[in-house]
Amino acid sequence: MQLRKALPTEFYNRDVVNVARELPGKLLCRRSRSGFTVGRIVETEAYLAEGDSASHSFSGINRKNASMLGPPGRAYVYTIHARQCVNVVTEEQGRASAVLIRAVEPLLGIPHMQRRRRTEKLRDLCRGPARLCEAFDIRRDLDGWNLSTGKRLWIADHICALGAKVCVSARIGVTSATEAKLRFYEAHNSFVSGPAAAREG
């Protein structure tokens, strides 16, 4: 597979909803000492800088979520239940908006993913934000990482993208702002997370 260079900072320096809608179909790339892995992003969620009670920035900025302030194009990696989740920071510096990468379809380095996840079941390698971070060896040391460098962790265009239909629904697993239609996912893709009802367009 031939990869294009990392998406530029300008891609992320836009409205968070637009970025979340356009990330499905892009390639998540990770190079670490334990192996090189690539997957196609198939599901994202937008978290707004203002008025979004489900966003980590809603109650204020602290040491753990400081990366949300930007600059745009940085990774925001947080820990929940001893596992990591990865977001991409969007909009101008200081806005504290981000896109959660919820699911990825594995493409390259699948044996590395299987070893890290301790399973050979392809569908379960990256279906969900914590699973994909484990499969891609994404840890808290990448919090604040510049995704536009094309090193360690980055996102690139998929030169063979087929233009799959992107659907929208309410976000998954949030306890507030549950009505907000801010989840974007590829239709009919078995690597998307969540129950079947949540995947209906």
C-alpha positions as CSV (number, residue, x, y, z in Angstrom):
1,M,0.0,0.0,0.0
2,Q,1.4,3.4,-1.0
3,L,0.8,6.1,1.7
4,R,0.5,9.8,1.1
5,K,2.1,12.2,3.5
6,A,0.4,13.2,6.7
7,L,-2.6,15.5,6.6
8,P,-1.5,19.1,7.1
9,T,-2.4,21.2,10.1
10,E,-4.8,23.1,7.9
11,F,-7.0,20.1,7.6
12,Y,-7.6,20.1,11.4
13,N,-7.9,23.9,11.7
14,R,-11.6,23.9,10.8
15,D,-15.0,23.3,12.4
16,V,-14.8,20.1,14.5
17,V,-18.0,18.7,12.9
18,N,-16.6,19.0,9.4
19,V,-13.3,17.3,10.5
20,A,-15.2,14.5,12.1
21,R,-17.3,14.0,9.0
22,E,-14.3,13.9,6.7
23,L,-12.0,11.6,8.8
24,P,-13.8,8.4,7.9
25,G,-11.9,6.9,4.9
26,K,-8.6,8.4,6.0
27,L,-5.7,6.2,7.2
28,L,-4.5,6.1,10.8
29,C,-0.8,5.3,10.7
30,R,1.4,4.3,13.7
31,R,5.1,3.4,13.7
32,S,6.5,2.1,17.0
33,R,9.3,-0.2,18.1
34,S,6.8,-3.1,18.2
35,G,5.8,-2.7,14.5
36,F,4.1,-0.5,11.8
37,T,0.3,-0.5,11.7
38,V,-2.2,1.1,9.4
39,G,-6.0,1.1,9.4
40,R,-8.8,3.0,7.7
41,I,-10.8,5.2,10.0
42,V,-14.5,4.1,9.8
43,E,-16.1,5.9,12.8
44,T,-15.6,9.2,14.6
45,E,-17.4,11.5,17.1
46,A,-17.1,15.3,17.4
47,Y,-16.8,17.0,20.8
48,L,-17.6,20.7,20.7
49,A,-15.7,23.5,22.3
50,E,-18.8,25.3,23.7
51,G,-22.1,24.0,25.1
52,D,-21.2,20.3,24.9
53,S,-21.7,18.7,28.3
54,A,-20.2,15.4,27.0
55,S,-16.9,17.1,26.1
56,H,-13.9,16.7,28.5
57,S,-13.4,20.5,28.2
58,F,-16.9,21.3,29.4
59,S,-15.9,21.6,33.1
60,G,-12.7,23.4,32.3
61,I,-9.1,22.7,31.3
62,N,-6.8,20.8,33.6
63,R,-3.5,18.9,33.4
64,K,-5.2,15.8,32.0
65,N,-7.1,17.5,29.1
66,A,-4.8,20.4,28.4
67,S,-3.9,19.0,24.9
68,M,-7.5,19.9,23.8
69,L,-6.5,23.5,23.7
70,G,-4.3,22.8,20.7
71,P,-2.7,23.8,18.4
72,P,-4.9,22.0,15.9
73,G,-3.6,18.7,14.5
74,R,-2.3,17.5,17.9
75,A,-3.3,14.2,19.5
76,Y,-5.3,14.2,22.7
77,V,-4.8,10.8,24.4
78,Y,-6.7,10.2,27.6
79,T,-7.0,7.3,30.0
80,I,-10.3,5.7,31.0
81,H,-10.6,2.4,33.0
82,A,-6.8,2.0,32.6
83,R,-7.1,2.1,28.8
84,Q,-6.4,4.8,26.3
85,C,-8.5,6.6,23.7
86,V,-7.2,8.9,21.0
87,N,-8.6,12.2,19.6
88,V,-7.5,14.7,17.1
89,V,-7.6,18.4,18.2
90,T,-9.4,20.8,15.9
91,E,-10.1,24.4,15.3
92,E,-7.9,27.3,16.3
93,Q,-5.7,27.1,19.4
94,G,-7.6,27.7,22.6
95,R,-10.9,26.4,21.3
96,A,-10.7,22.9,23.0
97,S,-12.6,20.9,20.5
98,A,-11.6,17.4,19.4
99,V,-12.7,14.3,17.3
100,L,-12.6,10.9,19.0
101,I,-11.5,8.1,16.6
102,R,-14.0,5.3,17.6
103,A,-13.1,2.6,15.1
104,V,-10.6,1.6,12.5
105,E,-10.6,-1.2,9.8
106,P,-7.2,-3.0,10.0
107,L,-5.2,-2.9,6.8
108,L,-1.4,-3.3,7.5
109,G,0.5,-4.8,10.4
110,I,-2.4,-7.0,11.4
111,P,-0.1,-9.6,13.2
112,H,1.2,-6.8,15.4
113,M,-2.4,-5.8,16.3
114,Q,-3.3,-9.4,17.0
115,R,-0.3,-9.8,19.3
116,R,-1.1,-6.5,21.2
117,R,-4.8,-7.3,21.5
118,R,-4.2,-11.0,22.3
119,T,-6.8,-12.1,19.8
120,E,-6.8,-13.3,16.2
121,K,-10.4,-12.1,15.6
122,L,-10.0,-9.4,12.9
123,R,-13.3,-7.7,13.6
124,D,-12.5,-7.1,17.3
125,L,-9.0,-5.7,16.8
126,C,-10.0,-2.0,16.4
127,R,-13.7,-1.9,16.9
128,G,-14.0,0.7,19.7
129,P,-11.7,3.5,20.8
130,A,-9.8,1.6,23.6
131,R,-9.4,-1.5,21.4
132,L,-7.9,0.5,18.5
133,C,-5.4,2.3,20.9
134,E,-4.3,-1.1,22.2
135,A,-4.0,-2.5,18.7
136,F,-2.0,0.5,17.5
137,D,0.2,0.8,20.6
138,I,-1.2,4.4,21.3
139,R,-0.4,5.4,24.8
140,R,-0.4,8.6,26.9
141,D,3.1,9.4,25.9
142,L,1.6,10.5,22.5
143,D,-0.7,13.0,24.2
144,G,0.0,16.3,22.5
145,W,1.8,14.7,19.6
146,N,1.9,16.7,16.3
147,L,0.0,14.5,13.8
148,S,1.3,16.5,10.8
149,T,4.9,15.4,11.2
150,G,4.3,12.0,9.5
151,K,6.3,10.3,12.3
152,R,5.2,7.9,15.1
153,L,1.5,8.7,14.7
154,W,-0.2,10.4,11.8
155,I,-3.3,10.4,9.6
156,A,-3.0,10.3,5.8
157,D,-5.3,10.3,2.7
158,H,-6.2,6.9,1.4
159,I,-5.3,6.9,-2.3
160,C,-7.6,4.0,-3.0
161,A,-10.6,5.4,-1.1
162,L,-13.9,4.2,-2.6
163,G,-16.0,7.0,-1.3
164,A,-18.1,5.0,1.1
165,K,-21.3,6.5,2.4
166,V,-20.9,8.3,5.7
167,C,-23.9,8.2,8.0
168,V,-24.6,10.3,11.2
169,S,-26.1,9.3,14.5
170,A,-26.1,10.2,18.2
171,R,-22.8,9.6,20.0
172,I,-22.3,6.3,21.9
173,G,-21.6,5.8,25.6
174,V,-22.2,9.4,26.7
175,T,-24.4,10.2,29.6
176,S,-25.2,13.8,28.7
177,A,-25.9,15.6,25.4
178,T,-27.2,12.3,24.2
179,E,-29.4,13.8,21.5
180,A,-26.5,15.4,19.6
181,K,-26.0,13.9,16.2
182,L,-22.2,14.1,16.2
183,R,-21.2,10.5,15.4
184,F,-20.0,9.7,11.8
185,Y,-19.5,6.3,10.5
186,E,-19.2,4.3,7.3
187,A,-22.4,2.6,6.3
188,H,-22.5,-1.2,6.2
189,N,-18.9,-1.5,7.6
190,S,-18.6,-4.4,10.0
191,F,-15.7,-2.7,11.9
192,V,-17.9,0.1,13.2
193,S,-18.5,-0.1,16.9
194,G,-21.8,0.0,18.8
195,P,-25.1,-2.0,18.6
196,A,-26.7,-2.5,15.2
197,A,-29.5,-0.1,16.1
198,A,-27.0,2.7,16.6
199,R,-25.5,2.0,13.1
200,E,-28.7,2.5,11.2
201,G,-28.7,5.5,9.0
